[in-house]
Amino acid sequence: MCNSPPFDPHAPFNELPPLPPARDIETKPILKLCIEARASLASLREAAKSIPNDSILVNSLPLLEAKDSSEIENIITTTDKLFIQARLFEENADPATKEALRYRTALWKGFESLRSRPLCTNTAVEICQIIKAANIDVRTTPGTALVNDRTGVKIYTPPEGEARLRELLRNWERFIHERGDIDPLVRMAVQHYQFEAIHPFTDGNGRTGRILNILMLADQKLLDLPIVYPSRYIIQSKSQYYNLLYGVTRDGAWEPWIGYMLEMVETSANHAHARINAIKLLIDATRMLLKRHVPKIYSTELLDILFAMPYTRISDLVGHGIAQRQTAAVYLAQLADLGAVTEIKLGREKLFLNIGLLNMLKLDDDNLADGVSRIVSDIEKLELKSPL
């Protein structure tokens, strides 16, 4: 029997039920999925520890999440643009890339905020403000509604009235932090539905809510770094995602929704793990290449810089104390002659592209293993050349 109040998509859903749900949400199938998702997250945490330099992961994997989460909102950019323009000034980027870059910034700012305060409404407000580059706060005016992209038909009208929205958000906060008797992964799934149903902002709710998912995993000590990219899973099952959200609103169908979210966590953790393994393979192959051909300039610090982002600048070597500017330019020119990097010019900026890393980041998850094998093979061919 459905415990949800009657739902009219044309009327503000001010009777949105508070949390926790009025029915059992920790069924046996759900708890089994929790175990599997937790195991994948634990494996991901261990894999991340195998790369001592955190910047190699936090500069790349969150950008994949930024790209995919923005794409859900039909804000389309490319991996090339995102990684090139992320290394330059954001004002040089096109509007879609700027929004994706702001998503990356909001994710990282939100993650850092967990050190000083728990996840809360203020966290969500600050995240949305960064994403939208505007002084956004909880809605105070009526008129917000969600419509079908194809038909234009109204499918949901969220609650209205600032007092009601803040009351629901206080309940949302309490559920996150005070219901320790409910598995944190189940709480993550439930809070995500509730946040999207409250729809507290005039714009940016979807992207803010997806960042909050990642932050909750970190807040509950299930992740050490914000390196999962679950938005790719949602892109591949976008209709299912929205249908299941709607199913909770209309029918109180919590179990299918929670199951979907847990499968999203497990799949996303496994994909991030595979991406870390791919990065390790590329680092190891490049290390062998540099040690054989340019042993005098090889160092762990140089290797870290080459993999911190797909693009390296002369100033990166200078800033890390590896060499003075003229010498740094010589080092990178040697790496370009070797084929370890490719020199390109972007305006006045000279960049040295780690083509293997960039190509790996562009691979779909389903094609990752074969694609990385080909990239490593190309590096090994360089390694077998006679030393310079």
Buried (B, 14 or more C-beta within 10 A) or exposed (E): EEEBEEBEBEEBBBEBBBBBBEBEBBBEEBEEBBEBBBEBBEBBBEBBEEBEBBEBBBBBBBBBBBBBBBBBBEBEBBBBBBBBBBBBEEEEBEEBBBBBBBBBBBBBBBBEBBEEEEBBBEBBBBBBBBBBEEEBBBBEEEEBBBEEEEEEEBBBBBBBBEEBBBBBBEBBBEBBEEBEEBBBBBBBBBBBBBBBBBBBBBBBBBBBBBBBBBBBBBBBEBBBBBBBBBBBBBBBBEEEBBBBBBBBBBEBBBBBBBBBBBBBBBBBBBBBBBBBBBBBBBBEBBBBBBEBBBEEBBEEEBBBBBBBBBBBBBEBBBEBEBBEEEBBBEBBBBBBEBBBBBEBEEEEBBBBBBBBBBBBBBBEBEEBEEBBEEBBEBBEEBBEEEEE
